[in-house]
């Protein structure tokens, strides 16, 4: 089966063409050697004696070499083409299996570490990435449906109750206000999704310029000072006053604001939130630390997914998109975001590359 496919393949036809060209070149060289040898012999000994025996030996040697080269070239073409077709068939078979059954299949590796193994590795990595993205899309779809069900159900219930109840200006005004608040929450959710998608498509990189990260952080701390006072949380900023970074000011402000807002919401009431800016490894870094319950180590890789919320945060305001936006901003700026135990609490650190 494989041999038949090998003989029918375009690779084999190309190999035969290459062999034919190679054969013509070899034939020309051999003809040159043959006639050159005869001319040399005649020039040395003239026409004296019988040259037929010598000529026959040379012709036989030439024919043997030609046949040997043809056999070896054809055998090499078949073996190389068979190997190539075999690897292509493995990729095709895996592709067909994926189309029929799903993304759980992978192209087998032979351990030869050649270019075909590298192609298979890259295709497998691509399939891993596609499977991850498909899983994230499904998760986002499920979470959107779940998070929209509650406000839409509340709005429908209020409207149905108001429809059957006598008109009351105060009750109607309260209903309208609550409905608008729920609609604002839904619209805010879609606005966040759109903003994250915009950042991930790198549509805003034209606004990059050199900025002072410490100044942006200071503005965020000042903005959230009143919110921290409402829950008796102390918020402070420390570190260098001049921390240079290249980026989009609005996006960096939003990312830091999300981290500070999370630290205040999920930290300990009456606790401490600290924002620290400084230079690190030739680049810049900012860390936001709180003394709340923190995030379990096994869940830290998941909190940057869209709509992902910890169990203890299910009943606090929010939609699980804040850290997703922070992660998108970090990727756009080439920054690394890491979570560390603050014992107690959590420290979120953004590390930016050196400014070029």
C-alpha positions in Angstrom: 0.0 0.0 0.0 2.7 2.5 1.0 4.9 1.4 -1.9 2.1 2.0 -4.4 1.5 5.5 -2.9 5.3 6.1 -3.1 5.4 5.2 -6.8 2.4 7.4 -7.5 3.6 10.4 -5.5 4.7 13.6 -7.0 7.8 13.4 -4.8 8.8 10.2 -6.6 8.2 11.7 -10.0 10.4 14.7 -9.1 13.1 12.3 -7.8 13.0 10.4 -11.2 13.4 13.7 -13.0 16.4 14.5 -10.8 17.8 11.0 -11.6 17.3 11.5 -15.3 19.1 14.8 -15.2 21.9 13.3 -13.1 22.1 10.4 -15.5 22.5 12.7 -18.5 25.3 14.5 -16.7 27.0 11.2 -15.8 26.6 9.9 -19.4 28.2 13.0 -20.8 31.1 12.7 -18.3 31.5 9.0 -19.1 31.4 9.7 -22.9 34.1 12.3 -22.4 36.2 9.9 -20.4 35.7 7.1 -22.9 36.6 9.0 -26.1 39.3 10.9 -24.2 40.9 7.6 -23.2 40.8 6.2 -26.7 42.3 9.3 -28.1 45.0 9.3 -25.5 45.9 5.6 -26.2 46.0 6.3 -30.0 48.2 9.3 -29.4 50.7 7.3 -27.4 50.9 4.0 -29.4 49.3 5.0 -32.7 47.3 2.5 -34.7 49.8 -0.3 -34.1 48.2 -3.4 -32.7 44.6 -4.4 -32.0 42.6 -2.0 -29.8 39.3 -3.9 -29.9 40.0 -5.8 -26.7 41.0 -2.7 -24.8 37.9 -0.8 -26.2 35.6 -3.7 -25.1 37.0 -3.6 -21.6 36.4 0.1 -21.3 32.9 -0.2 -22.8 32.0 -3.0 -20.3 33.4 -0.9 -17.4 31.4 2.1 -18.5 28.1 0.1 -18.9 28.7 -1.6 -15.4 29.2 1.8 -13.8 26.2 3.3 -15.5 23.9 0.4 -14.5 25.2 0.5 -10.9 24.6 4.2 -10.7 21.1 3.9 -12.1 20.2 1.1 -9.7 21.6 2.9 -6.7 19.9 6.2 -7.7 16.6 4.5 -8.2 16.9 2.6 -4.9 17.8 5.8 -3.1 14.9 7.7 -4.7 12.4 4.9 -3.7 13.7 4.8 -0.1 13.8 8.6 0.4 10.4 9.0 -1.2 8.9 6.1 0.8 10.1 7.7 4.0 8.8 11.1 3.0 5.4 9.7 1.9 5.2 7.6 5.2 5.6 10.7 7.4 3.1 12.7 5.3 0.6 9.8 5.6 1.1 9.8 9.4 0.2 13.6 9.4 -2.7 13.0 7.0 -4.0 10.1 9.1 -3.8 12.2 12.3 -5.5 15.1 10.6 -8.4 12.9 9.4 -8.7 11.4 13.0 -8.8 14.9 14.4 -11.5 16.0 12.0 -13.6 12.9 12.9 -13.1 12.5 16.6 -11.7 15.8 18.1 -8.5 17.5 19.1 -7.2 14.8 21.5 -5.0 13.1 18.8 -1.4 14.0 18.1 1.1 13.2 15.4 3.5 10.4 16.5 7.2 11.2 16.8 9.9 8.7 15.8 12.6 10.1 18.0 14.9 10.8 15.1 15.0 14.5 15.8 15.1 15.2 12.1 13.2 17.9 10.2 10.0 15.7 10.1 10.1 15.2 13.8 10.4 19.0 14.2 7.4 19.5 11.9 5.4 17.0 13.9 6.4 18.7 17.2 5.4 22.1 15.8 2.1 20.8 14.6 1.4 19.1 17.9 2.2 22.4 19.7 -0.2 24.1 17.4 -2.9 21.5 18.1 -2.2 22.0 21.9 -2.7 25.7 21.5 -5.9 25.2 19.4 -7.3 22.8 22.0 -6.5 25.3 24.8 -8.2 28.1 22.9 -11.2 26.0 22.1 -11.5 25.1 25.8 -11.2 28.8 26.7 -13.9 29.7 24.2 -16.2 27.1 25.7 -15.5 28.3 29.2 -16.1 31.9 28.2 -19.4 30.9 26.5 -20.6 28.9 29.5 -19.6 31.7 31.9 -21.2 34.4 29.8 -24.4 32.4 29.7 -24.2 31.8 33.5 -23.4 35.4 34.4 -26.0 36.9 32.1 -28.8 34.6 33.3 -29.0 36.2 36.8 -29.4 39.9 35.8 -31.7 39.1 32.9 -33.9 36.9 35.1 -34.0 39.7 37.7 -35.0 42.2 35.0 -37.7 40.0 33.6 -39.1 39.3 37.0 -39.2 43.0 37.9 -40.9 43.9 34.6 -43.4 41.1 34.9 -44.3 42.1 38.4 -44.6 45.7 37.4 -46.8 44.7 34.4 -49.4 43.0 36.7 -49.2 45.5 39.5 -51.0 48.9 39.7 -49.0 51.9 38.7 -47.0 53.4 41.5 -44.5 56.2 40.7 -42.1 55.4 43.5 -42.1 51.7 42.9 -41.8 52.2 39.1 -38.8 54.6 39.7 -37.1 52.0 41.9 -37.8 49.3 39.3 -36.4 51.4 36.5 -33.3 52.2 38.6 -32.6 48.6 39.5 -33.1 47.5 35.9 -30.7 50.2 34.6 -28.2 49.0 37.2 -28.5 45.5 35.9 -28.2 46.6 32.3 -25.1 48.6 33.2 -23.6 45.5 34.7 -24.3 43.5 31.5 -23.0 46.3 29.2 -20.0 46.6 31.4 -19.3 42.9 31.0 -19.4 43.2 27.2 -17.3 46.4 27.3 -14.7 44.5 29.2 -14.7 41.6 26.8 -14.4 44.0 23.9 -11.5 45.8 25.6 -9.6 42.6 26.3 -10.1 41.5 22.7 -8.8 44.9 21.4 -5.7 44.6 23.6 -5.0 41.1 22.6 -5.1 42.0 18.9 -2.4 44.6 19.7 -4.6 47.4 18.2 -3.3 50.0 20.6 0.4 49.6 20.3 0.7 52.9 18.4 0.1 54.8 21.7 3.3 53.5 23.3 5.7 56.1 24.7 8.1 56.4 27.6 6.3 56.7 30.9 7.0 57.0 34.6 5.4 53.9 36.1 5.7 55.3 39.7 3.6 58.4 38.7 0.8 56.2 37.2 0.8 54.0 40.4 0.6 57.1 42.5 -2.4 58.4 40.7 -4.1 55.0 41.1 -3.4 54.9 44.8 -4.8 58.4 45.2 -7.9 57.4 43.2 -8.6 54.4 45.4 -7.8 56.0 48.7 -11.4 56.8 49.5 -12.5 53.2 48.6 -9.9 51.8 50.9 -11.1 54.1 53.8 -14.6 52.8 53.4 -13.4 49.3 54.5 -10.8 50.7 56.9 -8.0 49.5 54.7 -4.7 51.4 54.6 -3.2 51.9 51.2 0.3 53.2 50.6 2.9 53.4 47.8 6.7 53.0 48.2 9.8 52.5 46.1 11.5 54.7 43.5 9.9 57.9 42.3 11.3 57.6 38.7 10.6 54.2 37.1 10.8 54.3 33.3 8.7 52.0 31.2 7.5 52.0 27.6 3.8 51.5 27.1 0.3 52.8 26.8 -0.6 55.0 29.8 -4.3 54.3 29.8 -3.9 50.6 29.6 -1.2 50.6 32.4 -3.4 52.7 34.5 -6.4 50.3 34.0 -4.2 47.3 34.8 -2.8 48.7 38.0 -6.2 50.0 39.0 -7.7 46.5 38.6 -4.9 45.0 40.8 -5.4 47.7 43.5 -9.2 47.3 43.3 -8.8 43.5 43.7 -6.5 43.9 46.7 -9.0 46.2 48.4 -12.0 44.0 47.7 -10.5 40.6 48.5 -8.0 41.7 51.1 -8.7 41.7 54.9 -11.0 44.4 56.2 -9.0 46.9 58.1 -5.8 45.5 56.5 -3.0 46.9 54.5 -2.5 47.3 50.7 1.0 48.2 49.5 2.1 49.3 46.0 5.8 49.1 45.3 7.6 50.4 42.2 11.2 50.0 41.3 13.8 49.0 38.7 14.6 45.3 38.3 17.1 43.6 35.9 17.4 46.6 33.7 13.6 46.9 33.4 10.8 48.1 35.7 8.6 46.3 38.2 5.5 47.0 40.2 4.1 44.9 43.0 0.7 45.1 44.7 0.5 43.3 48.0 -2.4 42.7 50.5 -2.8 40.7 53.7 -6.1 38.9 52.9 -6.7 35.2 52.4 -4.7 35.1 49.1 -5.1 32.6 46.3 -4.3 28.9 46.7 -1.2 27.9 44.7 -3.1 25.4 42.6 -5.5 28.0 41.4 -3.0 30.8 40.5 -2.7 29.6 36.9 -6.4 29.8 36.4 -7.3 33.3 37.8 -6.2 35.0 34.5 -8.9 33.2 32.5 -11.9 35.1 31.6 -14.8 34.9 34.1 -12.8 32.7 36.4 -13.7 33.4 40.0 -12.6 31.8 43.3 -15.2 30.2 45.4 -14.8 32.8 48.2 -15.3 35.5 45.6 -18.5 34.2 44.0 -20.7 36.6 46.0 -18.6 39.8 45.8 -19.3 42.3 43.0 -17.4 41.7 39.8 -17.5 39.5 36.7 -14.1 37.8 36.7 -12.6 39.8 33.9 -10.3 42.2 35.8 -7.3 39.8 35.9 -7.9 38.8 32.3 -7.5 42.4 31.3 -4.4 42.7 33.4 -2.9 39.6 31.7 -3.8 41.0 28.3 -2.1 44.4 29.1 1.0 42.5 30.4 1.2 40.4 27.2 0.9 43.6 25.0 3.8 45.2 26.9 5.9 42.1 27.0 5.7 42.0 30.8 5.6 39.0 33.0 2.9 38.7 35.7 3.5 36.5 38.7 1.6 35.7 41.9 3.4 35.2 45.2 2.4 34.3 48.7 2.6 37.4 51.0 2.1 35.3 54.1 -0.6 36.3 54.7 -2.2 37.6 51.6 -1.1 37.8 48.0 1.5 39.8 46.0 0.9 40.4 42.3 4.1 41.5 40.5 4.4 42.9 37.0 7.9 42.9 35.6 8.5 44.9 32.4 11.5 44.4 30.0 14.2 47.0 29.7 13.3 50.2 27.9 14.9 50.3 24.5 
